[in-house]
């Protein structure tokens, strides 16, 4: 079964602290993609990153970094020097084959991050 | 404007009424999706479409109908709205490598 678990329901940090959001997944597929999305208080869902299962290199984009470890089925997201604008719900997602050539995303339940000034 | 748009952004309707939520994308993406987002349930897939005239059920399709006569449009219809369908509805289209791009959402309240 395909499953994405974000065990942290809510996290609060003080501005400028680093924070890591955990994502653990289950899949039987040998090739798959993982994603992170951000949902700020305004409500829209913003695509942040895609990672394929063959690429275990960590990725850094400004204050954001992602650590993909196939051995532990994890795809964690770290925000360095957090800012109030980082306050949002963050979703991890896994693409899964749903038959007839179609792929769907399975989302975790999300982690609500609050950055306190 | 390029991207994916939804209308209306907010809708209040009464139980039993038919409601149609519109979704339009300008990227010519083949795949489009409808999700609902509810507290405690996260994002759940209602229906998706692989191309014009090809649609399929997702996780929670009961009470909803979709159609896709043109690639760019993917309307979602609640045939007889119920209070349990009060939710935020997101439309999405899929890019080149499985990533999905979401519309701004429609907040629907059924009274």
Interface residues (C-beta under 8 A of the other chain):
Chain A: X33 X35 X37 X43 X44 X45 X46 X47 X50 X52 X91 X95 X100 X101 X102 X103 X104 X105 X107 X108 X109 X110
Chain B: X31 X33 X42 X43 X45 X48 X50 X56 X58 X88 X90 X92 X94 X97 X98 X99 X100 X101 X102 X104 X105
